[in-house]
Amino acid sequence: MSLFYRVRQFVAALRATVSAEELALVNRTLTPAEGLLFASMPAYDQRHCLDVYWTLQRAGYTDELLLRAAMFHDCGKVDEGRPMPLLWYTLATLLKRLPPLYQALAASGRGPLRPLRVYAEHAWRGAHLAAAAGSPPDIIVTIRHYHDVAPQGRAALLKWADEQH
């Protein structure tokens, strides 16, 4: 991804909103516990998750479990009730271009570097949150593995849609 793309993405996140119609869709689609995971995310993550949902739907996917997973797949970026600050997203995406440095900083991830660790582990963390919310195993597996190098099944579809945004 180019730097220009990342700047556009950052500006879009600053302006992120979710419509009342979309919130109604979330409430109709997710279980109450999954809806709380969606609600825990900041507006920019909610917008992103809905954009991923719409991408899958426009591509013709109707699998209820895949679409539900898309709606809250980034819930693992919320750390003990605190959303990840947007500037940390920017830093993490830039550092990912330098894999050894990114991996070392994320692995140390204590104190002021904790957001990098949360970002690096968000798929794993999101899967645990989904399990605690009582989501079906297929949703948990999808969220857990969508950032794998070569995900399979629903996780591969979620990764594809996620990479569009």
N, C-alpha and C positions, 0 to 999 in steps of 0.2 A: 504494500500500500504506500502511496506517495505521501509526502509531507502535506501537500495541498489537500489531499483527501482527508487526512487526520485533522487538519485545521477546520475544514468544513464540518467534519463529524463533531468536533468540539463545540463549534458555534451552534450546531443543531441541538446538541445536548443542553446547552444553556437555555434554549427556547422550548424545550420539550414540554408538551402537554398531552393529556389524555382526555378525550371527550367523554361526556356523560354517557353517550351511546356505547362507547368502548368499555367503560366501567360496568355498564349493565351486561354487556357480553361476557366480561370476566366473571361477574357474579353468577351468570347463568351456566357458564362452562366449568368453572373450578368448584371444588368442594369448599365449604367454609374455611377449613384449615389451609388449603392451598391458596385461597383468596387472601388470607392473612399474610402469606409469604409474598404474594404480589404486592399487597398494600405496604409491606415493610420496605420495599425498594423505593429509591428516589424516582421522581418523575422521569429522569433521563433513562433509567433502566427499565421502568414500566413501558415507556415509549419504544425503546429498543425491542423488548420482548414482544410487544404487540406488532411491531414492524416485521419481526421474524414470523410471527403467527400469520400475518396477512400475506407474506411472501409464500409461505407454504400453501395457504388456501388458494391464492391466485394461480399457483402451479398445479392445482388440481388435487392436492392431498386432502383427504377427508377423515383420516385416521384420528379418532377422538383422543387417544392417548398421546399421539405425537403433537397434536394441536394444544392439548393441555400442558404438555411439557414445555412447549415453546413459550407459553404465556408467563412462566415463572422460572425459566431455566437459569437466570442470573441471580436468583435469590441468595446464592452462596457468597455474593460480594458484600452482603450485609454482615457486619461483624459485631456480635453481641448487641444487636439493635441499632448499630450505627452504620449508615451507608458509607460506602467508600467515596471520599471526596473526588470530584471530577478531575482535579489536577493530578491525582495519583493514577487515574486511568491513562492520562496523556503520558506520564512518565513511564508507566509500565509498557505501553505500546511502543514507545521509543526504545526502551531498554531491550525489548524482545528482539530487536534487530541485532543485538550483541548477545547471543545466547549464553556464552559462559558467564558474562557479567550479570545478566538478568538472573540466571539460575543460582549464582552464588548469593546475590543480594536477597532473592526470594527465599532461599533456604535459610539464611541467617534470620531474616524477617522478624526481628524483635525490636521493641521500642519504636523509634520513628520509621523503621522499615517494615513494620507489621502490615501496612496496606499492600505491599508487594507480595508478601506471603499469602494474604487473603486472596489477592487477585490470582496468583498462581494456583491456589488450591480451590478456587471457587466452584469448579464442577464437582469435586469430591464433597465439598461442604454443602453444596446445593442438594446433592443426592441424600446426604444425611438429614437435611431439613425436610426434604420431600418424604423420606421414610418416617420421620417423626410426625409429619402431618397426616400420615396414613395413606399416602399415594400408592397406587398399585405398583408392584415390582417393575413392570415394563416402563413406567415413567421414571422410576428411580434409576434404572439401568441406562435409560436414554440420557438423563441429565448427567449421570456419572461419567459417561464415556464420550460425550459429543466433542470433547477437546482432545481425544486420543489422536494419535498420528494417522491411524487407519480405522476409524470407527465403522461399526457394522449396523445394518438395519435402520431403525428409527434414529439412532445417534448420528449416523452418516447424513441422514436427511436434515436433522437439526443443525448439524455443522454446516452443511451447504447453505441453508437459509440464513444462519447466523453470519456467515462470511459475506453475505450480500449487504450487510449493514455494519 
